[in-house]
Amino acid sequence: MAGSFRISRAVVLLAVLCWPCVGNSTNPTAARRQSQQTAQPQQPGQQTQEQLPLKLGQHLELGQQPQAGQQAGAPQPAEQVKPADPDRPLPDIPTLMHEVEANQKNSEAIEKEYIYRSTEIEQELDSHGGVKKTETKEYDVFWLKGVQVQRLMSKDGKPLTADELKKEDEKNDKEAAKESEKREMAQEKGKETDPRGNDEITVSRLLELGSFTNPRRVQLNGRDTIAVDFAGDPRAKTRNKGEEVIRDMAGTAWIDENDRVLAKCVGHFVNSFKIGGGLVVNIQKGTSFSFSQRKINDEVWLPEVIEGQGAARALLVFNFNGRLRAVQSDYRKFRATSTILPGMSVPAPGTAPN
């Protein structure tokens, strides 16, 4: 998820698919639409089930959280496609996406001042579609040595012990040191990387791998956004596995028009994605995701809700068939001295990043 964010196992696999709209993540990918869909004109705001099988708050049935300021059970804000206004022409889409990329990089310094809680629910399904297993984990998400990490705080409602938390800290220290060193070595060679030192696909490269189409102005949660669809070009020459994924995706991004940041994106795999004939990685056709951000303290956009459903397997690391939902909350900001700013909630002892 996010811009640059990590969450566990299958959530990682689905959430980071939003990277092309943000310009910064661990495993870059994008959306692809079938050639017939791209060739046929689409009515403004039209979204078919085939194109967008998963929308925020739909299909997962994992207890959707109300938006900020809403009462529990209140209807979620509707998306409203706004009619064309000759006095407000739509922005040039390539220019818009470059602005999103620049804003994401500029806001990273502010993101590093925040810590927040991520509550993740995984529902594993059986062969008949019934829920076989449900697992809930809570993490504190923060930046350490320029790398975003997670600290597991509880599992299925049971807080970790002091020894378990110590092991989490040791794990994160090692991970941050390793990824930070990897990033520095890559940057010394003049490579563009994400905070973890992985190859980064820039917006310029993304525009070579596909195209953004069907721009329209949509009001989302009371704010004007520019919604665009992305279609990867199956004939484009790729440089790595991340770019290959682009050819197998279809999706839509909503860009906040005023702030030029990603507010929401949805997508799914048009085709099954395999590495090593499916023995190394196998993501089934139809596997889908959605991701949304919210503006915090009127200064930075941070992940709010991530959802996904489908089937994926990677060697012996994990074999997942189900649906998942991650809700971010309790955003807290720290000064260099780890002092909580006025009006912010105080974290539990030991949860502040080093």
ZIURLIN-V603789 format. One record per run of one state. SS is the DSSP state (a for helix, b for strand, c for the rest). FROM is the first residue (numbers start at 1). TO is the last residue. Records with the same first field share a line. If there is no record, write none. Layout:
BEGIN
SS->FROM-TO, FROM-TO
END
This chain:
BEGIN
c->1-8, 23-34, 40-79, 82-92, 112-113, 126-130, 145-146, 156-157, 160-161, 189-192, 194-198, 200-202, 221-222, 233-240, 247-248, 257-260, 270-272, 276-280, 284-287, 297-299, 315-317, 335-339, 341-354
a->9-22, 35-39, 93-111, 162-188, 203-209, 241-246
b->80-81, 114-125, 131-144, 147-155, 158-159, 193-193, 199-199, 210-220, 223-232, 249-256, 261-269, 273-275, 281-283, 288-296, 300-314, 318-334, 340-340
END
